[in-house]
Every structure is written in C-alpha cells, then in structure tokens.
Amino acid sequence: MKNAADIDAKDIPVREDTLTPSQAARRHAHEQALASSRLAGHVPTAEFLADCKAHIVGTLSHDEVRARSLARALAKDREARSGAAESGTESEAE
C-alpha cells in the first residue's frame, strides 16, 4: 500500500484508454495540482481523491468539487473549534 503522501491522480482508478480528450485534460490538471500540493506538504484524503475521480469522469463539476472540499474543511474547522472550546483552550481573542 502506498503512503498517503505518495498518492496522485494516476492512483485514481480511471482507465487511461477510456478517457475522452476533456477527461484526459482534467486528469492532467489534477495530476499537476496534486503534485503541487504534495510539495507543500498536503496529504489528500480518500474523499478528495474520490471527488477528483468524479470530476475527471465528469460526474462532478469543478464547482461541485470545490464546494465539497470547502464543506469538509469548514466541518473540520468547526469540530476543532468545538473541541478547543470544550477543553478551554480556545483563544480569548476569538
């Protein structure tokens, strides 16, 4: 099994020989974006990679993928803030 940091768009199970030109272009864009984010230390989640696959094959739009990613990030932020507030570690400046 690959280390999560080594996952990229080529690991998304979409058969190369079945891609249309627009799907191939979306896959290339995802490959580039994932490579860039890995260099910045980001490790993609399984949910994000599933959204990437759905975008590549055309079942999710770019805007839908962005909205789903944002919703997950906001949910994690709310969860972290809730946990910090419950433990009394939230900053008074907030």
C-alpha positions, 0 to 999 in steps of 0.5 A: 500500500502506498503512503498517503503522501505518495498518492496522485491522480494516476492512483485514481482508478480511471482507465487511461484508454477510456478517457475522452480528450476533456477527461484526459485534460482534467486528469492532467490538471489534477495530476499537476495540482496534486503534485503541487500540493504534495510539495507543500506538504498536503496529504489528500484524503480518500474523499478528495481523491474520490471527488477528483475521480468524479470530476475527471469522469465528469460526474462532478463539476469543478464547482461541485468539487470545490464546494465539497472540499470547502464543506469538509474543511469548514466541518473540520474547522468547526469540530476543532473549534468545538473541541478547543472550546470544550477543553478551554483552550480556545483563544480569548481573542476569538 
